[in-house]
Amino acid sequence: FASQIRTQKFLINGKYDETFPYNTDAKPLIKLLRDPKKIVTYDGGHIPTVEFYAPTVNDWFNDTLGKVLR
């Protein structure tokens, strides 16, 4: 059903992910997904570090939904 998702999509995948390998799992999924989509890869395994993950996700939220006003 991946090709039927119409909303924005954001995927983060490690280049050396042992659970969902990039070439055999992530890449075929990415091809099935419609735009708009954003894919980010990082040099690591299945779980990214918080130092990478938090700013990456926050930036995507800001770009997609707009910055939070304080």
CNS distance restraints for C-alpha pairs under 8 A (distance, minus, plus):
assign (resid   1 and name CA) (resid   5 and name CA) 7.18 0.50 0.50
assign (resid   2 and name CA) (resid  29 and name CA) 7.25 0.50 0.50
assign (resid   2 and name CA) (resid  32 and name CA) 5.98 0.50 0.50
assign (resid   2 and name CA) (resid  33 and name CA) 5.69 0.50 0.50
assign (resid   3 and name CA) (resid  32 and name CA) 5.03 0.50 0.50
assign (resid   3 and name CA) (resid  33 and name CA) 4.96 0.50 0.50
assign (resid   3 and name CA) (resid  34 and name CA) 6.08 0.50 0.50
assign (resid   4 and name CA) (resid  33 and name CA) 7.74 0.50 0.50
assign (resid   4 and name CA) (resid  34 and name CA) 7.71 0.50 0.50
assign (resid   5 and name CA) (resid  33 and name CA) 7.06 0.50 0.50
assign (resid   5 and name CA) (resid  34 and name CA) 7.06 0.50 0.50
assign (resid   6 and name CA) (resid  34 and name CA) 6.70 0.50 0.50
assign (resid   6 and name CA) (resid  35 and name CA) 7.62 0.50 0.50
assign (resid   6 and name CA) (resid  36 and name CA) 7.89 0.50 0.50
assign (resid   7 and name CA) (resid  36 and name CA) 7.16 0.50 0.50
assign (resid   8 and name CA) (resid  35 and name CA) 7.26 0.50 0.50
assign (resid   8 and name CA) (resid  36 and name CA) 5.16 0.50 0.50
assign (resid   8 and name CA) (resid  37 and name CA) 5.68 0.50 0.50
assign (resid   9 and name CA) (resid  35 and name CA) 7.93 0.50 0.50
assign (resid   9 and name CA) (resid  36 and name CA) 6.52 0.50 0.50
assign (resid   9 and name CA) (resid  37 and name CA) 4.59 0.50 0.50
assign (resid   9 and name CA) (resid  38 and name CA) 6.27 0.50 0.50
assign (resid  10 and name CA) (resid  37 and name CA) 5.85 0.50 0.50
assign (resid  10 and name CA) (resid  38 and name CA) 4.93 0.50 0.50
assign (resid  10 and name CA) (resid  39 and name CA) 5.91 0.50 0.50
assign (resid  10 and name CA) (resid  40 and name CA) 7.90 0.50 0.50
assign (resid  10 and name CA) (resid  60 and name CA) 7.93 0.50 0.50
assign (resid  11 and name CA) (resid  37 and name CA) 7.96 0.50 0.50
assign (resid  11 and name CA) (resid  38 and name CA) 6.39 0.50 0.50
assign (resid  11 and name CA) (resid  39 and name CA) 4.80 0.50 0.50
assign (resid  11 and name CA) (resid  40 and name CA) 6.19 0.50 0.50
assign (resid  12 and name CA) (resid  39 and name CA) 6.01 0.50 0.50
assign (resid  12 and name CA) (resid  40 and name CA) 4.85 0.50 0.50
assign (resid  12 and name CA) (resid  41 and name CA) 5.71 0.50 0.50
assign (resid  12 and name CA) (resid  42 and name CA) 7.72 0.50 0.50
assign (resid  13 and name CA) (resid  17 and name CA) 7.03 0.50 0.50
assign (resid  13 and name CA) (resid  22 and name CA) 6.82 0.50 0.50
assign (resid  13 and name CA) (resid  26 and name CA) 7.20 0.50 0.50
assign (resid  13 and name CA) (resid  39 and name CA) 7.78 0.50 0.50
assign (resid  13 and name CA) (resid  40 and name CA) 6.44 0.50 0.50
assign (resid  13 and name CA) (resid  41 and name CA) 4.88 0.50 0.50
assign (resid  13 and name CA) (resid  42 and name CA) 6.59 0.50 0.50
assign (resid  13 and name CA) (resid  46 and name CA) 7.20 0.50 0.50
assign (resid  14 and name CA) (resid  21 and name CA) 7.84 0.50 0.50
assign (resid  14 and name CA) (resid  22 and name CA) 7.07 0.50 0.50
assign (resid  14 and name CA) (resid  41 and name CA) 5.43 0.50 0.50
assign (resid  14 and name CA) (resid  42 and name CA) 4.98 0.50 0.50
assign (resid  14 and name CA) (resid  43 and name CA) 5.89 0.50 0.50
assign (resid  14 and name CA) (resid  44 and name CA) 4.91 0.50 0.50
assign (resid  14 and name CA) (resid  45 and name CA) 5.00 0.50 0.50
assign (resid  14 and name CA) (resid  46 and name CA) 5.80 0.50 0.50
assign (resid  14 and name CA) (resid  47 and name CA) 7.49 0.50 0.50
assign (resid  14 and name CA) (resid  48 and name CA) 7.21 0.50 0.50
assign (resid  15 and name CA) (resid  21 and name CA) 7.31 0.50 0.50
assign (resid  15 and name CA) (resid  22 and name CA) 5.92 0.50 0.50
assign (resid  15 and name CA) (resid  41 and name CA) 6.21 0.50 0.50
assign (resid  15 and name CA) (resid  42 and name CA) 5.98 0.50 0.50
assign (resid  15 and name CA) (resid  43 and name CA) 5.48 0.50 0.50
assign (resid  15 and name CA) (resid  44 and name CA) 5.91 0.50 0.50
assign (resid  15 and name CA) (resid  45 and name CA) 6.69 0.50 0.50
assign (resid  16 and name CA) (resid  21 and name CA) 6.64 0.50 0.50
assign (resid  16 and name CA) (resid  22 and name CA) 7.30 0.50 0.50
assign (resid  16 and name CA) (resid  43 and name CA) 6.90 0.50 0.50
assign (resid  16 and name CA) (resid  44 and name CA) 5.43 0.50 0.50
assign (resid  16 and name CA) (resid  45 and name CA) 4.70 0.50 0.50
assign (resid  16 and name CA) (resid  46 and name CA) 7.33 0.50 0.50
assign (resid  17 and name CA) (resid  21 and name CA) 4.93 0.50 0.50
assign (resid  17 and name CA) (resid  22 and name CA) 6.73 0.50 0.50
assign (resid  17 and name CA) (resid  44 and name CA) 6.73 0.50 0.50
assign (resid  17 and name CA) (resid  45 and name CA) 4.00 0.50 0.50
assign (resid  17 and name CA) (resid  46 and name CA) 4.41 0.50 0.50
assign (resid  17 and name CA) (resid  47 and name CA) 7.97 0.50 0.50
assign (resid  18 and name CA) (resid  45 and name CA) 6.32 0.50 0.50
assign (resid  18 and name CA) (resid  46 and name CA) 6.22 0.50 0.50
assign (resid  19 and name CA) (resid  46 and name CA) 6.23 0.50 0.50
assign (resid  20 and name CA) (resid  24 and name CA) 7.61 0.50 0.50
assign (resid  20 and name CA) (resid  25 and name CA) 5.48 0.50 0.50
assign (resid  20 and name CA) (resid  26 and name CA) 6.67 0.50 0.50
assign (resid  20 and name CA) (resid  46 and name CA) 7.31 0.50 0.50
assign (resid  21 and name CA) (resid  25 and name CA) 5.48 0.50 0.50
assign (resid  21 and name CA) (resid  26 and name CA) 6.56 0.50 0.50
assign (resid  22 and name CA) (resid  26 and name CA) 4.65 0.50 0.50
assign (resid  22 and name CA) (resid  27 and name CA) 5.78 0.50 0.50
assign (resid  23 and name CA) (resid  27 and name CA) 5.33 0.50 0.50
assign (resid  23 and name CA) (resid  28 and name CA) 7.53 0.50 0.50
assign (resid  24 and name CA) (resid  28 and name CA) 6.75 0.50 0.50
assign (resid  25 and name CA) (resid  29 and name CA) 6.47 0.50 0.50
assign (resid  26 and name CA) (resid  30 and name CA) 6.10 0.50 0.50
assign (resid  27 and name CA) (resid  31 and name CA) 6.40 0.50 0.50
assign (resid  28 and name CA) (resid  32 and name CA) 6.57 0.50 0.50
assign (resid  29 and name CA) (resid  33 and name CA) 6.47 0.50 0.50
assign (resid  30 and name CA) (resid  39 and name CA) 7.86 0.50 0.50
assign (resid  33 and name CA) (resid  37 and name CA) 7.36 0.50 0.50
assign (resid  42 and name CA) (resid  48 and name CA) 7.69 0.50 0.50
assign (resid  44 and name CA) (resid  48 and name CA) 6.67 0.50 0.50
assign (resid  48 and name CA) (resid  52 and name CA) 6.49 0.50 0.50
assign (resid  48 and name CA) (resid  53 and name CA) 6.03 0.50 0.50
assign (resid  49 and name CA) (resid  53 and name CA) 5.99 0.50 0.50
assign (resid  50 and name CA) (resid  54 and name CA) 5.58 0.50 0.50
assign (resid  51 and name CA) (resid  55 and name CA) 7.04 0.50 0.50
assign (resid  52 and name CA) (resid  56 and name CA) 6.24 0.50 0.50
assign (resid  53 and name CA) (resid  57 and name CA) 6.06 0.50 0.50
assign (resid  54 and name CA) (resid  58 and name CA) 6.01 0.50 0.50
assign (resid  55 and name CA) (resid  59 and name CA) 5.93 0.50 0.50
assign (resid  56 and name CA) (resid  60 and name CA) 6.38 0.50 0.50
assign (resid  57 and name CA) (resid  61 and name CA) 6.22 0.50 0.50
assign (resid  58 and name CA) (resid  62 and name CA) 6.13 0.50 0.50
assign (resid  59 and name CA) (resid  63 and name CA) 6.09 0.50 0.50
assign (resid  60 and name CA) (resid  64 and name CA) 5.89 0.50 0.50
assign (resid  61 and name CA) (resid  65 and name CA) 5.49 0.50 0.50
assign (resid  61 and name CA) (resid  66 and name CA) 6.90 0.50 0.50
assign (resid  61 and name CA) (resid  67 and name CA) 7.73 0.50 0.50
assign (resid  62 and name CA) (resid  66 and name CA) 4.55 0.50 0.50
assign (resid  62 and name CA) (resid  67 and name CA) 4.64 0.50 0.50
assign (resid  62 and name CA) (resid  68 and name CA) 7.44 0.50 0.50
assign (resid  63 and name CA) (resid  67 and name CA) 7.39 0.50 0.50
